[in-house]
Amino acid sequence: MINVIGGVYYENCRYPYWDEIYGSGLRAAIAISELSDEVVLTSPIKNELISKISGIADSFGIKLNPIYSEILVEFFYLHGLSAPTIFPDLGIIEKETIHIEGERILQYGILENDVIVDGEKVVYDPQSPLSPKHFDENGSKAQELAIVLNESEAKFLSGESDIVIAGNKLLERSQVVVIKQGAFGAKVFETGKDIVSVPAFKTDRIFSIGSGDIFSAVFAYYWIEQSSSSSEAALFASRASAYYCNSKLLPLDEKYLIDQFSFEELHPIQRDDSYEYDIYLAGPFFSIQEFWFVNDVRLCLLNMGLKVFSPIHEIGFGAAEYVAKEDLRALKKSKAIFALCDGMDPGTIFEIGYGKANNLPVFLYCSHELDHNTTMFEGTGCEIHEDLTTALYKVAWKIFEG
């Protein structure tokens, strides 16, 4: 039995379209509902939604333990990698303190409540990239504690920029630390043992909303309920995240994590520093909406750890001869092109052609272009995607694997 403590939230995304009630708690509980012998979901739930959430929980065999709430927290995403707009404003939410005791607990950070846990075996996911909290900061206790968090959270909580130093420092307050590193997989730290690296996996599509929830849920199931080693549990968690990102299907079926798992491992290599840039970002930037989109995509690529050349950011406006010369120079010093092709901007098309003539791999985001508009791109081996998140991950994987 596992008691999942986490939020039940409304989630809306425009690209790709997603309009569901999930949140970390409900998603995790559903994910492991066919793996675990018993799943309890403890979550703040708005009074008017308790009947609906109870029905959902019942359909998956989940025992619901609602904490009555007056609000439903809502997350609005423009695309899968955008920072969400959260309503209501977190600054006006008055957090109530609740106490929960149990043997086996998976705890996510909750926006509406401050949860003090007293457990035997606990997995803690802070779920807050901006201001994560230590598990024991509010007096929570665990006989055995595993912390699962992403790289930015680990650096914030440890105060260290080196991921190995950060992991070992967090290990002073727990028995296990798992730090997720995106395309670089995860690192597993355990008291008295060597650091273990767990791979990420290459999928056909990437739906990223909730993927971290799935990782923590599956890690908790194997580490807590199956008594798997921390590294084995993390490997199953990475596989489960890949399966979910590719399909969005829940609950998880164990056969797809073991016997029928077919995705290839991602094998990052050491950076080739002979290139000045990883990515040449091509796209129109002449209106406020065009510039906003280029800027947003650039930030996504930078957050993935990539070196990006964006003409509007690096060169700006100027005489045609100067701008063209500098842009072409940057193209020759880039490993790949990522092009925003909606609207078929002439400058973008020229940059793609120049890149292909110089044997650069080209990745295109085209959300609504007619097939005949992309004939030359397809015919020359450009990789074309209608989903932005998938396109961004695909070009990142290309760079990381060389």
C-alpha positions in Angstrom: 0.0 0.0 0.0 1.2 3.5 -0.8 -0.3 6.8 0.4 0.1 9.4 -2.3 0.0 12.9 -0.9 -0.3 15.5 -3.7 -2.5 18.1 -5.4 -5.5 17.6 -7.7 -5.4 20.5 -10.2 -7.0 21.7 -13.4 -4.5 21.6 -16.3 -5.0 23.4 -19.6 -2.6 23.5 -22.5 -3.1 25.1 -25.9 -0.4 23.4 -28.0 -0.9 20.5 -27.8 -4.5 20.7 -26.7 -4.9 19.3 -23.1 -7.9 20.1 -20.8 -8.0 17.8 -17.8 -8.2 17.6 -14.0 -5.0 15.8 -12.8 -2.3 17.4 -10.7 0.6 15.5 -9.3 -1.4 13.5 -6.7 -4.2 12.2 -9.0 -1.8 11.5 -11.9 0.6 9.5 -9.6 -2.2 7.6 -8.0 -3.8 6.6 -11.3 -0.3 5.8 -12.8 0.5 3.1 -10.2 -3.1 2.0 -9.5 -2.6 -1.3 -11.5 0.9 -1.8 -10.1 0.3 -1.4 -6.4 -1.9 -3.6 -4.3 -3.5 -0.5 -2.7 -3.3 3.2 -3.4 -4.6 5.9 -1.2 -4.8 9.5 -2.4 -4.6 12.2 0.2 -5.3 15.6 -1.5 -6.9 19.0 -1.0 -10.1 19.0 -3.1 -12.6 21.7 -3.7 -15.9 20.8 -2.1 -17.9 20.9 -5.3 -15.4 18.5 -7.0 -15.2 15.8 -4.3 -18.0 13.7 -5.9 -16.3 13.9 -9.3 -12.9 13.1 -8.0 -14.3 10.3 -5.9 -15.9 8.8 -9.0 -12.5 9.0 -10.9 -10.7 7.4 -7.9 -13.3 4.6 -7.6 -12.9 3.7 -11.3 -9.2 3.0 -10.8 -9.6 1.3 -7.4 -8.0 4.3 -5.5 -9.1 5.1 -2.0 -9.7 8.8 -1.7 -8.8 10.7 1.5 -10.0 14.3 0.6 -8.9 17.4 2.5 -11.7 19.9 2.1 -10.6 23.0 0.2 -12.3 26.2 -1.0 -10.2 26.6 -4.2 -9.2 24.6 -7.3 -5.7 25.5 -8.4 -5.5 25.9 -12.2 -2.5 25.6 -14.5 -2.5 27.2 -17.9 0.2 26.3 -20.4 0.7 27.8 -23.9 2.8 24.8 -24.9 4.3 21.8 -23.1 7.6 23.5 -22.2 6.2 27.0 -21.3 6.1 28.1 -17.7 2.5 27.8 -16.5 0.2 30.7 -15.4 -1.2 29.6 -12.1 -4.6 30.7 -10.8 -5.3 31.9 -8.1 -2.1 33.8 -7.4 0.0 31.7 -5.1 0.6 34.7 -2.9 -3.0 34.9 -1.8 -3.4 31.2 -0.9 -3.5 30.8 2.8 -1.8 27.5 3.6 -3.2 25.3 6.4 -1.0 22.8 8.1 -2.0 19.2 8.1 -0.3 16.2 9.7 -0.2 12.7 8.1 1.3 9.5 9.5 1.8 6.3 7.6 4.2 3.5 6.7 4.6 4.0 3.0 4.3 7.6 1.6 4.8 9.3 -1.7 4.7 13.1 -1.0 4.6 15.8 -3.5 4.8 19.5 -2.7 1.2 20.9 -2.4 0.3 24.5 -3.1 -2.7 24.7 -0.8 -1.3 23.1 2.3 1.8 22.7 4.4 2.0 18.9 5.0 3.9 17.5 8.0 4.6 13.9 7.4 5.7 11.2 9.8 6.4 8.0 7.9 8.5 4.9 7.8 9.5 4.8 4.2 8.9 8.1 2.3 9.6 9.4 -1.2 9.6 13.2 -1.4 9.3 15.3 -4.6 9.3 19.0 -3.7 7.5 20.0 -7.0 8.7 23.6 -6.9 11.4 24.7 -9.3 11.3 28.3 -7.9 11.2 27.8 -4.2 11.5 24.1 -3.2 11.5 23.2 0.5 13.6 20.6 2.3 11.5 17.6 3.5 12.3 18.2 7.2 12.0 21.9 7.0 8.6 21.9 8.5 9.3 19.1 11.0 8.5 16.1 8.7 10.2 12.8 9.6 10.9 9.5 7.9 12.8 6.4 9.0 14.0 6.0 5.4 13.8 9.0 3.0 14.4 9.2 -0.8 14.3 12.7 -2.4 13.4 12.8 -6.1 13.9 16.2 -7.7 15.2 17.9 -10.9 18.5 19.5 -11.4 17.4 23.1 -10.7 15.7 22.1 -7.4 18.8 20.2 -6.3 21.1 23.1 -7.0 18.7 25.5 -5.2 18.3 23.3 -2.1 22.0 22.4 -1.8 23.3 25.8 -2.7 25.8 24.1 -5.0 26.2 24.4 -8.8 28.1 21.1 -9.3 25.5 18.3 -9.5 27.7 15.7 -7.7 28.4 18.0 -4.8 24.7 19.0 -4.7 23.6 15.3 -4.6 26.0 14.4 -1.8 25.0 17.4 0.2 21.3 16.5 0.0 22.3 13.0 1.0 23.2 14.4 4.4 19.4 14.7 5.0 18.2 11.5 3.4 19.2 8.0 2.5 18.6 8.3 -1.2 18.7 11.2 -3.7 17.6 11.0 -7.3 18.4 14.0 -9.5 16.6 14.1 -12.8 18.7 15.7 -15.6 16.4 15.7 -18.7 18.2 14.3 -21.7 21.1 13.2 -19.5 18.9 10.9 -17.5 19.2 10.8 -13.7 21.9 10.4 -11.1 21.2 8.2 -8.1 23.0 8.9 -4.8 22.7 6.5 -1.9 24.5 6.4 1.5 27.6 4.2 1.3 27.3 3.5 -2.4 28.7 4.7 -5.7 26.7 7.2 -7.8 24.7 5.5 -10.5 23.7 7.1 -13.8 20.3 6.1 -15.2 19.6 6.8 -18.9 16.8 8.8 -20.5 15.1 7.3 -23.5 14.3 8.5 -27.0 10.6 8.5 -27.8 8.6 9.2 -31.0 6.6 12.0 -29.4 7.1 14.0 -26.2 4.2 15.2 -24.0 6.0 16.7 -21.0 3.3 17.9 -18.7 3.3 15.5 -15.7 6.3 13.4 -16.8 8.0 14.2 -13.5 5.0 13.1 -11.6 5.2 9.7 -13.3 8.9 9.4 -12.5 8.4 9.9 -8.8 5.3 7.7 -8.7 7.0 4.7 -10.3 10.2 5.2 -8.3 8.1 5.1 -5.1 6.3 2.0 -6.2 9.5 0.0 -6.8 11.6 1.4 -4.0 8.9 1.4 -1.3 6.5 -1.5 -2.2 8.8 -3.8 -4.2 11.9 -3.1 -2.1 13.9 -2.6 -5.3 17.3 -1.0 -5.2 17.3 2.8 -5.7 19.1 2.5 -9.1 16.7 -0.2 -10.3 13.7 1.8 -9.2 15.1 4.9 -11.0 15.5 2.9 -14.2 11.9 1.7 -14.1 10.9 5.3 -13.4 12.8 6.6 -16.4 11.2 4.0 -18.6 7.7 4.9 -17.3 8.3 8.6 -18.0 9.3 7.7 -21.6 6.2 5.5 -22.0 4.0 8.3 -20.6 5.6 11.1 -22.7 5.1 9.0 -25.8 1.5 7.9 -25.2 -0.1 9.9 -22.3 -1.7 6.6 -21.4 -2.5 5.8 -17.7 -2.6 3.7 -15.7 0.8 2.0 -16.4 1.0 -1.6 -17.4 4.2 -3.2 -16.0 4.7 -5.2 -19.2 5.5 -2.0 -21.0 8.2 -1.2 -18.4 9.9 -4.6 -18.7 9.2 -7.1 -21.4 7.7 -4.8 -24.1 9.7 -1.7 -23.5 11.2 -0.8 -26.8 12.6 2.8 -26.7 16.4 3.3 -27.2 18.6 4.8 -24.6 19.9 8.3 -25.1 23.7 8.3 -25.1 25.0 11.9 -24.7 28.6 12.4 -25.7 31.2 15.0 -24.8 30.6 18.4 -26.4 32.4 19.2 -29.7 33.8 22.6 -28.8 34.9 23.3 -32.4 31.4 24.7 -33.0 30.6 28.1 -31.6 26.9 27.3 -31.4 24.7 24.2 -31.0 21.6 25.6 -32.6 21.0 28.3 -35.2 17.5 29.5 -34.5 15.8 30.6 -37.7 12.4 32.3 -37.8 10.7 35.6 -38.5 10.8 38.3 -35.8 9.2 41.3 -37.4 6.0 41.6 -35.4 5.6 41.5 -31.7 4.0 38.0 -31.8 6.8 36.7 -34.0 9.5 38.1 -31.8 7.8 36.7 -28.7 7.7 33.2 -30.2 11.4 33.3 -31.2 12.3 34.6 -27.8 10.3 31.8 -26.1 11.8 29.1 -28.2 15.2 30.4 -27.6 14.7 30.3 -23.8 13.5 26.7 -24.1 16.6 25.7 -25.9 18.9 27.6 -23.5 17.1 25.9 -20.6 18.0 22.6 -22.2 21.7 23.5 -21.9 22.2 24.4 -25.6 24.2 27.2 -27.1 21.9 29.2 -29.3 22.5 31.7 -32.1 19.3 33.8 -32.7 19.8 36.5 -35.4 17.5 39.0 -33.7 19.2 38.5 -30.3 22.8 38.3 -31.5 22.8 40.7 -34.5 19.6 42.6 -34.4 18.6 45.0 -37.2 21.0 46.7 -39.5 22.2 47.1 -43.1 21.3 44.1 -45.2 24.9 43.3 -46.2 26.0 43.3 -42.6 23.1 41.2 -41.3 23.4 38.6 -44.0 27.1 38.3 -43.6 26.9 37.7 -39.9 24.0 35.3 -40.1 25.8 33.2 -42.7 28.9 33.2 -40.6 26.9 31.9 -37.6 25.3 29.2 -39.7 28.7 27.8 -40.6 29.6 27.7 -36.9 26.4 25.9 -35.8 25.8 22.2 -35.4 22.1 22.2 -36.4 19.3 24.5 -37.5 16.0 24.8 -35.7 13.5 26.6 -37.9 10.1 28.1 -37.2 8.3 27.7 -40.5 4.7 28.8 -40.0 4.2 31.5 -42.6 7.2 30.4 -44.7 9.2 33.5 -44.1 11.7 34.0 -47.1 14.7 34.6 -44.9 14.0 31.5 -42.9 13.7 29.4 -46.1 17.0 30.9 -47.4 18.7 29.9 -44.1 17.4 26.4 -44.3 18.6 26.0 -47.9 22.0 27.4 -47.0 22.2 25.1 -44.0 21.4 22.0 -46.2 24.0 23.1 -48.7 26.5 23.0 -45.9 25.3 19.6 -44.6 23.7 20.8 -41.4 20.9 18.8 -39.9 17.7 20.8 -40.0 14.7 20.5 -37.6 11.5 22.3 -38.6 8.4 23.3 -36.5 5.5 23.6 -38.9 2.1 23.5 -37.1 -0.2 24.3 -40.0 1.5 24.4 -43.4 0.1 22.6 -46.4 1.9 19.5 -47.6 3.1 21.1 -50.8 4.8 23.8 -48.9 7.1 21.4 -47.2 8.0 19.2 -50.3 11.6 20.5 -50.6 12.2 20.2 -46.9 11.0 16.6 -46.8 12.8 15.7 -50.0 16.2 17.0 -48.6 15.9 15.2 -45.3 14.7 17.9 -43.0 13.0 16.6 -39.9 9.5 18.2 -39.6 7.3 18.3 -36.5 3.9 19.7 -35.9 4.4 19.5 -32.1 6.7 22.1 -30.6 7.8 20.1 -27.5 8.6 17.1 -29.6 10.6 19.2 -32.1 12.6 20.9 -29.4 13.5 17.6 -27.7 14.4 16.0 -31.0 16.9 18.7 -31.9 18.4 18.6 -28.4 18.9 14.8 -28.6 20.6 15.3 -31.9 23.1 17.7 -30.4 23.7 15.7 -27.2 24.3 12.5 -29.2 26.6 14.2 -31.7 
